[in-house]
Amino acid sequence: MSKEHRNASNVGDDGALAIKDEGGNIRLKIDNSGNVGIGTASPDSELSIAGDIITGITLRNSGGYTG
C-alpha cells in the first residue's frame, strides 16, 4: 500500500472520518453527527464548504443565506 493510501483517511477518537493531504491537512471530514466538511475540519452544518465552488448546475437558495 502506498504512503498516500495509508495516510489518506482515519477515524478519530470522536468517530469522525477525515481525508487528509500529504501535509496532514484535512481536506474532507464527516463528523460523528453526519455533517460533511470540504476544506474545513469543523463542519457546522450538513454541508460546509470552505473555498470557491465551480458548478455546471443552477443553485437556488432556500431562504437561509446570510452572506
N, C-alpha and C positions, 0 to 999 in steps of 0.2 A: 504494500500500500504506500502511495506517495505521501510526502510530508503534507501536501495540500489537503489530501483526503483525511489524514489523521487529525489535523487541526481544524478542519472545516466547520465542525459543529460540536457542541457539547450541551449537556443538560446540567444546569447549576443546582445548587442546594435548594433554590426556591422553586424548582420544577420547570424553569424556563428553558427553551431551546434557543440557542444562539448560533448564527453562522458568522464566522469571523474571517477577515482577510489575513494575509501572511504577517501583518504587523500586529495582529491581535485586536484590531478594531472591529466592533460589532457592526455588521452590515445589515443583518436581518435578525429580528428577535420575536419569538412568540412567548408571551409571558404565561404564567400559570392560570390567569383568568381568561386567556384566549385572545388578548389584544396582540395585534401584529404591528411591529415597527420596522420600517425600512429606512435605513440611515440614522436610526436612533436606538439607543439602548434602553430608553424609557418610554415605551408606547403608552399613551394615556387615553386612548380610545380604541375602538375596534380596529381601525387602520390609522396609523400615524406615519406620515412620510416627511422626512427632513430632506429638503432639496427640491430641485425642479422636476416637473413631471412633463413628459412628452407623450401625447396620445394621438391616436388616429380616430378617436371617438368623441362625441359630444358629452361633456359632463354637465349635469344640472345640479344646482344647489337645492336641497330640500328644505332650506329655511334656517339652518343653524350657522351660516357663515358669519364670522365676526371680523375678518381681516381683509 
